[in-house]
């Protein structure tokens, strides 16, 4: 922004020579004349100064008996002066600036970050169904509403944030593919129940009454921390019951079984070397194709590359150049070697564990074995994980002490 302002106002590169250049520099500082980019060249100095600052130099040059020479001129004022007789150029430049400003009022790129199980296209299709599309006005973007709609429609999204940068709408999401549980508002009482079966390995309670301890086995749905706190009187008896919003960090460890298998016989893709390339241009919401379209081969893979036109990182224009490359292939019967099958099974297992870690699970132990038996490759075994093991639920608000007191009053 500073460089842009300097360019708009115009500046010159000058050379300073003389007997006492240091005095000249001190006077510039005293009169608040800004200099930058100063370098020492021989017995003099070269530096940059604004057009307005240069016009104030004459008395300082005379007073210090120095000499100032202009080496270069930069900025909009000099460019306008250079092309002052080219009216069409000026009109075109003004029209271009106005066009850029008008395009900056719209969203031309919607980007999704943080999604793993949900593809970009799935999120973009939903956003389009609720009116969030490319080419919409930036003033029509209501971030809080979009965030609320995403959380309601996708239960696996636990957190989302929407921000506008330039002509980009960036949607940040955080997923949790575990079962989505209803949470209780923070200002209301709540209990913590087990979200899964397993062993309690860590438990830090900040609010509420703990009902289990580390090392205990729990089943899904068991009450772990109660939001009910009993207040005792001087005699050690329950005087009243207070309900709070239970809060705790509880870690559960459990062991699960993994088994996946696939046939050693498969159909292998063999590319024939035949390709077909087509191009397209996206102008706003309109797509223009160039070249042949449609299916050219019985079987093919299509590679798509898009090149959006942008001025800066966050200033996208409504123009996208695209290229589709179709590569023909045929299927031939083939058989995995033992090494290939084991490598494929290992890759699938690693992808499975990566997906589990994206959910926030910690893989503690892996005891999965890979075996090849005849025409089948099998990966089977147990694996141990640790996860956040508590979910909120509404508590039982019945207070037996208060109920007993009411009955006694009614009898009296």
C-alpha positions, 0 to 999 in steps of 0.5 A: 500500500505504501508503494502504491501511494508513492506511485500515485503521488509520484517521486523522483530519484535524485543525486546529491553532491556537495561539500556538506551533504550531511547538513542537507540531510539534517535540514530535510529531517528538520523540515519533515521532508521524507527521503528513502532508498538512500545509497552512497555513490562515490562522493555523493548520495542517490535517494528517492523523494516525493514530487512535493518534497522535491519542490521544497528543496531549493532553499535547502540546496542554496543554504548548504551549497549542495547540488541536486540532479534528477536521475529518474522520474516515476509515478502516475503524474509523470505517466499522465504528462508523458501521454497527455496528448493521447486522449484515447489512452487516458480514456482507456486507462480510466475505463480500466480502473473503473472496470477493476473497481466494479469487479472488486465489488463481487465475489469471483472465487470461492475457496474451501479449506480444512475439508477432508471427507467432504469434497470441495464440489459438495460444499460448493454445490450446497452453497450454490443451493443457498444462493452463495455463488460466484459473481454475487455481490460482496455486500450480500455475503453474510458470514454468520448466516453462511456458517450457521447453514453449513453447520446445520446441513453438514453434521460432520462440520464442528466449526466453520468460519467465513471471510472475504479477502479481495474478490475471494470468499474463503470458507474454513471448516473443521470436520469431525466424522464421529457421530454428532451430538447435541450440545447443551448451551453453556448457561444451562446445566449439563451432564457428561456421558461416555461418547464411546465404550473403553477405558478411562486413561485421563480425566481432568474435571473442572466443573461437576461431580465425577462419577468415574475415575481413571482406569475404569471401564465404561460403556457408551452412554454411561454417566461420567461427570454429573452436573448435580452438586450436593451442598451439605449442612453442618451435620453432613447431610444434603441441604440442597442440590445445585446444578452446573454445566459439567466441564471436563477433559476425558480421554478414553482408550479402546481397541478396535478390529480392522479387516480389509481384503482384495483379490490378487486378480484385477484389471490393469489400466494400460494407456494406449498413448492416444490423447485428445485436448480441448480448451474452455473459457469461463466468463463469469458464470458462462462457459465457452468451449473450444475444440471437440467435446463429448466422449472420444474414447470408450475408456479414458481418464480426464485431466483438468487444469484451470488457470484463473486470471488474478491481479494479486493473491486475493484479487481474482477476475471473472475469467478462467482459462481451462484445459481438458486432456483425455487419455485413452486406456484399455483394461487387461487382466493382471495379477498382483505380485506378493510385494505389490499386494502387500504395498497396496494393503499397506497404503490402504491401511495408512489411508485409514489411519490418516482418516482416523487421525483427521477425526482427532483420534490418536493411534496408540498401537497397530497390530494389523498383519498383512497376509497373502493366501491364494487369490486373496490379500488380507489385512487384519488385526487390532489397533488401539486408539485414544479419543475425547470420550465425553458428550454433553446431555441434559441432566435429571433436574429432580432434587430429592431434598427439595421434593421432600421439603415440599411434601413436609410443608404440604402435610403441615 
